[in-house]
Amino acid sequence: HTKKWKYHKKGDKKGSIDNNDIFALFKDSKENIWVGTSSSAFGYNRELDEFEKINDLNYHFILDIIEDPKGNIWFSTYDNGVYKMDCETKEFTSFAPVENDTTSICHYKITCMFVDSQGNLWFASESRGICMYDADSNNFIRYGSKDGFVNNVIYKILEDDNQNLWLSSNAGIMQFNPKTKKIKSYTLNSGLPSNQFNYKSGFKDKKGN
């Protein structure tokens, strides 16, 4: 560790990123670095000290990047649902909402992705609540206002040590238990400084707070 900083920015040189608007940074289990911008995504090549553009994601606004238990990399977009990159073949699979198909992903604007302690993948959306991916059926299970959510704009998903999901929204915070489907809401009246949250607003520390 040299403790030296290196600044990477938009440039015309080969191996540069092509956008300074960075919305997602992720390091996977193999130490690979992935970068999501408002117009594309990149993988970082350490040996060459270059960023390699992912052509399958060109012109997509990337909001979040995660890795599932099988090592596949998922990219959420603000315009076309999510993309899964197979860890072995490097092939991409697209998951976009289909009109009148409630088993498709809940929205094309996916603000956040989360892997819970059971290995389930959850997706938060701009105005359609959340959904969980069922790998066995390759379908999604949706949750939102019909299930008691006070707001369908979800910015962040976290899990506490009792396997409850915590969701930040435009109307405070919700605690959602996926097993019992029970929901508890926290608002200004509960002591929050505001009911309005923002993108990726949520944090869990090492003590579980």
C-alpha positions in Angstrom: 0.0 0.0 0.0 1.6 3.2 -1.2 -1.1 5.5 0.2 -0.9 7.4 -3.0 -4.0 8.6 -4.8 -4.6 8.2 -8.5 -7.3 10.2 -10.2 -9.2 8.6 -13.1 -11.5 10.8 -15.2 -13.1 11.1 -18.6 -10.5 11.1 -21.4 -9.9 10.3 -25.1 -7.1 7.9 -24.4 -7.6 4.1 -24.7 -8.6 2.7 -21.4 -10.2 5.9 -20.0 -13.7 6.1 -18.7 -16.0 8.1 -21.0 -18.1 9.8 -18.3 -17.3 11.5 -15.0 -20.8 10.9 -13.6 -20.1 7.8 -11.4 -23.1 6.2 -9.7 -21.8 2.8 -8.8 -18.5 1.3 -7.7 -18.2 -2.4 -6.7 -15.5 -4.9 -5.9 -16.5 -8.5 -6.4 -15.2 -11.6 -4.6 -12.4 -12.0 -7.1 -11.2 -8.5 -6.4 -12.5 -7.2 -9.8 -13.5 -3.5 -9.8 -16.7 -2.5 -11.7 -17.8 1.0 -12.4 -21.2 2.3 -13.4 -21.8 5.7 -15.0 -24.8 7.5 -16.3 -24.1 6.2 -19.7 -22.2 2.9 -19.5 -20.3 0.4 -17.3 -16.6 -0.6 -17.1 -14.4 -3.3 -15.7 -11.0 -2.2 -14.4 -7.9 -4.0 -15.8 -5.2 -3.8 -13.1 -2.4 -5.1 -15.2 -2.9 -2.5 -17.9 -4.3 0.2 -15.5 -7.2 0.6 -18.0 -11.0 0.6 -17.9 -12.6 -1.7 -20.3 -16.1 -0.7 -21.5 -18.9 -3.3 -21.3 -20.5 -3.0 -24.7 -23.6 -4.8 -23.6 -24.4 -2.0 -21.2 -23.5 0.9 -23.5 -25.8 3.9 -23.3 -27.4 2.6 -20.1 -27.6 4.6 -16.9 -26.1 2.3 -14.2 -27.3 2.9 -10.7 -26.0 -0.2 -8.8 -23.8 -3.2 -9.1 -23.8 -6.4 -7.0 -22.7 -10.0 -7.0 -25.0 -12.9 -6.4 -24.0 -16.1 -4.4 -23.1 -17.9 -7.6 -20.6 -15.2 -8.6 -22.7 -13.6 -11.3 -22.5 -9.8 -11.6 -25.8 -7.8 -11.7 -26.1 -4.2 -13.1 -29.2 -2.2 -12.4 -30.2 0.6 -14.8 -32.4 3.6 -14.7 -33.9 2.9 -18.1 -34.2 -0.9 -18.8 -34.4 -3.0 -15.6 -31.3 -5.1 -14.8 -28.7 -7.1 -16.5 -27.0 -10.3 -15.2 -23.5 -11.1 -16.4 -22.7 -14.9 -16.2 -19.5 -15.3 -14.2 -18.2 -18.1 -16.5 -19.4 -17.3 -20.0 -19.5 -13.5 -19.5 -22.8 -13.5 -21.4 -25.5 -11.0 -20.5 -29.2 -11.7 -19.7 -31.6 -8.8 -19.6 -34.6 -8.5 -17.2 -37.0 -5.8 -18.1 -40.6 -5.2 -17.1 -43.3 -6.7 -19.3 -46.7 -5.0 -19.4 -49.4 -7.0 -17.7 -46.9 -9.7 -16.6 -46.6 -9.5 -12.8 -43.9 -12.1 -12.8 -41.5 -9.8 -14.6 -39.2 -7.3 -12.8 -41.3 -4.6 -11.1 -40.0 -1.6 -13.0 -37.4 -0.4 -15.6 -36.0 2.1 -13.0 -34.2 0.0 -10.5 -32.6 2.1 -7.8 -30.9 -0.5 -5.7 -30.1 -4.2 -5.5 -29.5 -6.3 -2.4 -28.6 -9.9 -1.5 -30.1 -11.0 1.8 -28.7 -13.5 4.3 -30.6 -16.3 2.6 -29.0 -15.5 -0.8 -32.2 -14.0 -2.2 -31.8 -11.1 -4.7 -34.0 -8.0 -4.0 -34.6 -5.1 -6.3 -35.9 -1.6 -5.4 -37.6 0.6 -7.9 -38.4 4.2 -8.4 -42.2 3.9 -8.2 -43.2 0.2 -8.2 -42.0 -1.0 -4.8 -39.6 -3.9 -4.6 -39.3 -7.4 -6.0 -37.4 -10.6 -5.3 -35.9 -12.8 -7.9 -36.9 -16.5 -7.9 -34.0 -18.3 -9.7 -35.9 -21.6 -9.9 -38.7 -20.1 -12.0 -36.6 -17.2 -13.4 -39.5 -14.9 -12.3 -39.9 -12.0 -9.9 -42.2 -11.7 -6.8 -43.5 -8.2 -6.4 -44.2 -6.3 -3.2 -45.7 -2.8 -2.9 -48.7 -0.7 -1.9 -51.0 -3.7 -2.4 -49.1 -5.4 0.4 -49.3 -2.4 2.7 -46.3 -0.3 1.6 -46.9 3.4 2.5 -44.8 4.4 -0.5 -43.6 2.7 -3.7 -40.5 4.8 -4.3 -37.7 2.8 -2.7 -34.1 4.0 -2.5 -32.3 1.4 -0.4 -32.7 -2.1 0.9 -30.9 -3.4 4.0 -31.4 -6.4 6.3 -31.2 -6.5 10.1 -30.0 -9.4 12.2 -33.6 -10.7 12.5 -34.0 -11.0 8.7 -36.2 -8.0 8.4 -35.7 -5.7 5.3 -35.4 -2.0 5.9 -36.5 0.2 3.0 -35.9 3.9 2.7 -38.5 5.8 0.7 -40.3 9.0 -0.1 -42.5 8.5 3.0 -40.0 7.6 5.7 -38.6 4.1 6.4 -40.4 0.8 6.3 -39.5 -2.4 8.1 -40.7 -5.4 6.0 -40.5 -9.1 7.1 -40.5 -11.3 3.9 -41.7 -14.3 5.8 -44.7 -12.8 7.7 -45.2 -10.0 5.3 -45.6 -7.6 8.3 -44.7 -4.0 7.7 -43.9 -1.3 10.2 -43.4 2.4 9.1 -41.3 5.1 10.6 -41.9 8.7 9.8 -41.4 12.3 11.2 -43.8 11.3 14.0 -41.4 8.4 14.9 -38.5 10.9 15.3 -37.1 10.9 11.7 -35.7 14.3 10.7 -37.6 14.0 7.4 -39.8 11.6 5.5 -37.9 12.2 2.3 -34.9 10.0 1.6 -32.6 9.9 -1.4 -30.8 7.4 -3.7 -28.8 4.7 -1.8 -29.7 6.4 1.6 -29.2 3.6 4.1 -26.4 2.1 6.1 -25.9 -0.8 8.5 -22.8 -0.8 10.7 -20.8 -3.8 12.1 -22.9 -3.9 15.2 -26.1 -4.3 13.2 -27.4 -0.8 13.7 
